């Protein structure tokens, strides 16, 4: 789904602040892929798949709907930062739940927040490496959102190898172990996945 241009975003924000439920829903839906990629990485790293990224993101959306009046920003980047903060709270709650403690840990929340921000930047810097640049259409969007949407549209094995390699920073032998595939097949899968992603994004050299 295409993210809104600045004028459309401003219009949606105005309606969302006026307690328009449909506008809030349309606004949130633009960033489902982005939050899902970040949530999936944290779940794999901290919760070993004990919960589903889609459920975590849905919880974050419900929280954002309830407290949208607290968002004071005007830009897409500010909205992404606010949504990441809500996602941090959702993930931290699940970590505490599965670790068997109800006590809030501010350090844990800060660690997750730093992780999510790093991952968001990595989405851009890793995937737009080697001098590539997005098409004119893509340049209107926050690159991290565009890349996350493109990742979510890939076949699961393509998406997984790219997330493990570029977001989690794993070496190919470890990716091979995690995916239960041979080293050679993982390396070939990564090349195909990267080519497909760049093709989908219409990157130009």
C-alpha positions as CSV (number, residue, x, y, z in Angstrom):
1,X,0.0,0.0,0.0
2,X,1.4,3.4,-0.9
3,X,2.1,5.8,1.9
4,X,0.3,9.2,1.6
5,X,2.0,12.1,0.1
6,X,2.6,15.1,2.5
7,X,-0.7,16.7,1.6
8,X,-2.7,13.5,2.1
9,X,-0.9,12.7,5.3
10,X,-1.7,16.2,6.7
11,X,-5.4,15.6,5.8
12,X,-5.4,12.2,7.4
13,X,-3.8,13.6,10.6
14,X,-6.3,16.4,10.8
15,X,-9.2,13.9,10.5
16,X,-7.6,11.4,12.9
17,X,-7.2,14.2,15.5
18,X,-10.9,15.0,15.0
19,X,-11.7,11.5,16.3
20,X,-12.4,10.2,12.9
21,X,-12.1,6.4,13.4
22,X,-11.9,5.6,9.7
23,X,-9.1,8.1,9.2
24,X,-7.2,6.7,12.1
25,X,-7.5,3.2,10.7
26,X,-6.4,4.3,7.2
27,X,-3.4,6.1,8.7
28,X,-2.3,3.2,10.9
29,X,-2.7,0.7,8.0
30,X,0.0,2.6,6.0
31,X,2.6,1.4,8.6
32,X,1.6,-2.2,9.3
33,X,4.4,-3.6,7.2
34,X,7.0,-1.3,8.8
35,X,6.0,-2.2,12.4
36,X,5.6,-5.9,11.5
37,X,9.2,-6.1,10.3
38,X,10.5,-4.5,13.4
39,X,8.3,-6.6,15.7
40,X,9.3,-9.8,13.9
41,X,13.0,-9.1,14.5
42,X,12.4,-8.4,18.2
43,X,10.3,-11.5,18.7
44,X,12.9,-13.7,17.1
45,X,15.7,-12.1,19.2
46,X,14.0,-11.9,22.6
47,X,11.0,-14.2,22.6
48,X,12.1,-17.1,20.4
49,X,8.8,-17.1,18.5
50,X,6.6,-17.3,21.6
51,X,4.1,-14.8,20.0
52,X,3.1,-13.6,16.6
53,X,4.3,-10.3,15.1
54,X,0.9,-9.6,13.7
55,X,-0.7,-9.8,17.1
56,X,1.9,-7.5,18.6
57,X,1.4,-4.9,15.9
58,X,-2.4,-5.1,16.2
59,X,-2.0,-4.4,19.9
60,X,0.1,-1.4,19.1
61,X,-2.5,-0.1,16.7
62,X,-5.2,-0.5,19.3
63,X,-3.1,1.5,21.7
64,X,-2.4,4.2,19.1
65,X,-6.1,4.5,18.3
66,X,-7.0,4.9,22.0
67,X,-4.3,7.6,22.6
68,X,-4.0,9.3,19.3
69,X,-4.7,12.7,21.0
70,X,-1.2,12.3,22.5
71,X,0.5,12.5,19.1
72,X,1.6,16.1,18.5
73,X,3.8,15.7,15.4
74,X,3.1,16.7,11.8
75,X,5.5,14.6,9.7
76,X,5.7,11.0,8.7
77,X,9.0,10.6,10.5
78,X,7.5,12.0,13.7
79,X,4.6,9.6,13.4
80,X,6.9,6.6,12.9
81,X,8.8,7.6,16.0
82,X,5.6,7.7,18.0
83,X,4.4,4.4,16.7
84,X,7.8,2.8,17.5
85,X,7.4,4.0,21.0
86,X,4.1,2.3,21.4
87,X,5.5,-0.9,19.9
88,X,8.3,-0.7,22.4
89,X,5.8,-0.8,25.2
90,X,4.0,-3.8,23.7
91,X,7.2,-5.8,23.3
92,X,8.5,-4.9,26.7
93,X,5.2,-6.1,28.3
94,X,5.5,-9.4,26.5
95,X,9.2,-9.8,27.5
96,X,8.2,-9.2,31.1
97,X,5.3,-11.7,30.8
98,X,7.4,-14.5,29.4
99,X,10.3,-13.8,31.8
100,X,7.8,-14.1,34.7
101,X,8.1,-10.6,36.1
102,X,5.5,-7.9,36.3
103,X,7.9,-5.2,37.3
104,X,8.5,-2.4,34.7
105,X,12.2,-2.2,33.6
106,X,13.0,1.2,32.1
107,X,16.4,-0.1,30.9
108,X,14.7,-2.9,29.0
109,X,12.3,-0.4,27.3
110,X,15.2,1.8,26.4
111,X,17.2,-1.1,25.0
112,X,14.2,-2.2,22.9
113,X,13.7,1.4,21.7
114,X,17.3,1.7,20.7
115,X,17.1,-1.7,18.9
116,X,14.0,-0.6,16.9
117,X,15.6,2.7,15.9
118,X,18.7,1.0,14.8
119,X,16.7,-1.5,12.8
120,X,14.7,1.3,11.1
121,X,17.9,3.0,10.0
122,X,19.5,-0.3,8.9
123,X,16.5,-0.9,6.6
124,X,17.6,2.1,4.6
125,X,21.4,1.9,4.8
126,X,21.7,-1.8,4.1
127,X,19.2,-2.1,1.3
128,X,20.2,1.1,-0.4
129,X,23.9,0.2,-0.4
130,X,26.2,0.4,-3.3
131,X,25.0,3.7,-4.6
132,X,21.5,2.6,-5.4
133,X,18.6,5.1,-5.1
134,X,14.8,4.7,-5.1
135,X,12.6,5.6,-8.0
136,X,11.0,9.0,-8.1
137,X,7.7,7.5,-6.8
138,X,9.5,5.8,-3.9
139,X,11.5,9.0,-3.1
140,X,8.3,10.6,-1.8
141,X,8.1,8.0,1.0
142,X,10.0,7.4,4.2
143,X,12.5,4.8,2.9
144,X,12.2,2.5,5.9
145,X,8.5,2.3,5.4
146,X,8.9,1.5,1.7
147,X,11.5,-1.2,2.3
148,X,9.5,-2.8,5.1
149,X,6.4,-3.0,2.8
150,X,8.6,-4.5,0.1
151,X,10.0,-7.1,2.5
152,X,6.5,-8.1,3.6
153,X,5.5,-8.8,0.0
154,X,8.4,-11.2,-0.5
155,X,8.0,-15.0,-0.2
156,X,8.7,-16.0,3.5
157,X,12.1,-17.6,2.9
158,X,13.3,-14.5,0.9
159,X,12.1,-12.2,3.6
160,X,13.6,-14.3,6.4
161,X,17.1,-14.5,4.9
162,X,17.2,-10.7,4.3
163,X,16.0,-10.0,7.8
164,X,18.5,-12.4,9.4
165,X,21.4,-11.0,7.2
166,X,20.7,-7.3,7.2
167,X,18.6,-6.6,10.3
168,X,20.0,-9.1,12.7
169,X,23.5,-9.0,11.2
170,X,24.0,-12.7,11.2
171,X,26.8,-14.5,9.3
172,X,25.7,-17.0,6.7
173,X,26.7,-20.1,8.7
174,X,24.4,-18.9,11.5
175,X,21.6,-18.1,9.0
176,X,22.1,-21.6,7.6
177,X,21.6,-23.1,11.1
178,X,18.6,-20.9,11.9
179,X,16.8,-21.7,8.6
180,X,17.8,-25.4,8.5
181,X,19.3,-25.1,5.1
182,X,22.8,-25.8,3.7
183,X,25.3,-22.9,3.6
184,X,25.4,-22.9,-0.2
185,X,21.6,-22.8,-0.6
186,X,21.3,-19.9,1.9
187,X,23.9,-17.9,0.0
188,X,22.1,-18.4,-3.3
189,X,18.7,-17.7,-1.6
190,X,20.1,-14.4,-0.3
191,X,21.3,-13.3,-3.8
192,X,17.9,-14.1,-5.3
193,X,16.0,-12.4,-2.4
194,X,18.1,-9.2,-2.8
195,X,17.6,-9.1,-6.5
196,X,13.8,-9.6,-6.1
197,X,13.7,-6.9,-3.4
198,X,15.6,-4.4,-5.5
199,X,13.5,-5.2,-8.6
200,X,10.3,-4.7,-6.6
201,X,11.6,-1.3,-5.3
202,X,12.6,-0.3,-8.9
203,X,16.0,0.7,-7.7
204,X,18.3,2.4,-10.2
205,X,22.2,2.3,-10.1
